[in-house]
């Protein structure tokens, strides 16, 4: 104790205390931080080499050989964003849903048939994650199985975090300046999860600190429930809500009234 008291006025005492406090704070954060649902990035050398070949042939013209992005024209219009630190999940989502390589520029790149096989998509993800820095990885399979999620909890989470853009039934909806939130019917669970952790286009990022991996799994379970459960009211009418339902009633109701009026007028003659 006396030895400690003798050194408490040492010039380096404050530095030692600060370092100790930072170490304790870091260990505490690591202990309480949520578990990440990332699969082990066990990329093989052949896989990374194939990914590099595919990247140079199909992606480097817009994203740059170094993945830092590129600009074109006198007004320096961005041709392709930087891929530094985007991780394997972003590549797997964009290429796996056919959004990349993009056919043309516009407010939003639409989903279409993938241009690469599953093996090639994984190779591209391996190369980008290896060459351009780490980022969100492809999630573990256990967080993608709807059977492992809570449907009721997923419904609540979806209404709070997703329904304002994607519609209460996941039917999608319009945004500003020609952008839109796509429909979620038929979307693979892995792509739903990857969209949440990478925030493609206009979508915000839902990190594991915002929605835990289990909560993301709950949302996936709710979306699977929506697909498997028929509309309780009969015709869904696109699940567009009261606007679509009201339009249908106006058209059908007025059409029926006009038809009756024409029939009665013809009969009176």
N, C-alpha and C positions, 0 to 999 in steps of 0.2 A: 504494500500500500504506500509506504514511504517512497519507494522507487517511482511509482506512478505520479505522486505528488511533485517529486523533483523535476519530472519531465513535462509537467502540464504547461509550463511557460516556454517550452522549446519552440523555436520558430516553425517547425514542421508539425506541431501538435494539431493545429487546426486542420491542416491538409489531411492528416491521418484520420481525424474524426469525420471529416466530410466524405472521404473515400469509404470508410466503414459504414456510414449512413447510406450512401448510394448502393453499396453492396447488399445491405439488408433490405432496402426498398426494392431492388431488382429481384431478389429472391422471393420477396413477398408477392410482387406482381406476377412472377412466373407461376407461383403456387395457386393464385386465385384466378388467373386469366382463363377464358374458356378454351376448351379443346378444339383444335383446328381439325377439320374433316378432310385432310389432304392425304392422298395416296402417296406412297413412297416413290420419289422420282427415280426409279431404277432404269435409267435410260442406257441402252446399249450403244456401243461405238458405231455399229452398223446403222442403227436407228438414227442417231444424230447425223451421220454422214448422208443418209438418204434425205433427211430433213433439210440439210444444207443445200443439197442439189435441187430439191423442189423449191426451196425459198429463193435461190438465185434465179431460177427459171420463171417463177410465177409471182413473186412478191417483191423482189428487190427494186423493180422499176418504180414502184410507188413508195415503199417503205424505206428504201435505201439499203445499200449493201451492209452498212453498219447498224441497220435497224433504227436509225435516228429520225426517220421520216424524210420527206422531200417536199419541195415547193416548185410550182410551175407558173410560167407566164410573167408578164411585167408587173402584175399586181401581187405576185408572190402567193398565189392561191395554193393552199395545202393539198398536195396530191395524195399523201398518205401519212397518218399519224405515226408518232414514235412508238416502237415496240419495246423500248427499254423498260424492263421491270413489269411487263404486263403478265408474265407467267404463262404456264401451259394451259390453264383453264380458259383464258381469253382466246387463245388460238383454237382450242378444241371447240369452243362455242361458235366462233365466227366462221371457221372453215367447215365444221361439222354440220352447221345449219345451212350451208351454201351461201351465206352472206358474203364471204370472201372466197375467191377473188371477186371483187365487185365488177359488174358489167358496165356501169356508168355512174357518174357522180349525181347526187341529188340530195334532197333534205334527209332521206333515210334510205339505207340499203335494205331491200326486202329479202325475206327468206326464200330460198329456192332449192332445187335439188343439189346436193353436194357434188362438187367437181372432182373430189378425191375419195379414194377408198378409206376405210377405217384405219388401215395400216399406214397410209400416207398422212392422214390427219394426225395420228399419234407421232409420226416421225417429225412433222412440222412443229408440233408442240414441243417435242424433245429438243429440237434445235434452237427454237426461240428461247426456251427456258434455260438452256445451257449457255447459249452465246450472248444473250442480251440481259442477263441478270434474273434473279429469282423473283417470283410473284405468286399469286394464287395458283395452287396445283389442282389437278383433276381430283374431284372428291372421292372418298372411299365409297364402295358399293353399299355398305351398311346404312349410309345416310340417304340412299336413293331408293330404297325399297319402301313402297307405300304401306306395307304390312308393319313396318317398324314405327310408323308415325301415328299421332293422335289426330283423328279427323276433326273432332270438335275444337281442339286447340288450334289446328291449322286453319279452320274456317274463321275463327276470331282474328288470328294473325293476318290472314289474307284481307279481311274487311278493313283492318286498321292500316295496313301497309301497302296494299296492292290494288284494292278495288277502285280507288279514285281514278286510276289510269286504265287498268285492264278490265273494268266492269265487274260487277258483283259476281258474275258467273264465268269470268275469265274470257268473255267474248271479244275483248279488245275495245279500243275507243280512240277517237281523234284527239290529237294534241295541237299545238300551235305551229304555224309556219310549215305546213305540209307534213309534219311528223305525226306518228300515231303509235299507240301501244298495241302490239300485235295480239291476236287471239292466242290463248294458251292451250286450246284443245289439240291433242295429238303431239304436243311437244314432249320430247324425251325427258325423263326426270333429271338426267345428268345435265342437260342444257338449261333446265329451270334453275338448278342449283348454281351452275356456272354463271348464269345471268345475274343472279343475286350477288355473287361475290366479285364480279368484274364490272357490273354496271355498263352494259353496252349501249351506245348511242345516247338516247335521252333518259335512260333508266338510272336511278341513283344506286350507289353501292351499299349493300347490306352486309357489312363485315360481321365476323363472328362476335364482335362486341355489341352489335346491334341486334342481330338474330343469331342465336347459337346454332350449331350444326343440327341439333335435334329439332329446333324450331323450324329450320328450313325443311327438314324431313317431314314435319307436321304439315307444312304448306303443300308439299308434294303429295302427301296422303289426301289432302282436301281436293286437290285438282284431279287426282285419280278417282275420287268419289264422285265428283261432278260428271266425269266422263261416263262412269258406269251406272249412274242413277238417272232414269228418265225424268223429264219435267213433270212435276206433280200436277200441274194444271192442264196438261195435254200438250198442245202445240207450244213450242218455246218461242216462236216468232223471232228467232235470232238472239234471244235473251238480251234485248236492248232496253228493257225496262218499260216504264210507263209511257214513254214517247212512242215506241213501236206499238205497244198494246193499244194506246189511244188512237193512233193512226189507223190501225186495223179496224177498230170498232167504228170509227167515223166512216171509213170507206165501205165496210160491209153493211153498217146500219143505213147510211144514206143510200147505198146501192139498192138495199132491200126496199126502202121507202119509195125510191124512184120507180123500181120495178112494179111495186104494188099500184102506184099511181097510174102508170102506163096501162097495166092490166085492167084496172077499174075503168079507166077512160075508154079503152077499146071495147069492154063488155057493155058499157052504157050505150054505145051506138047500136 
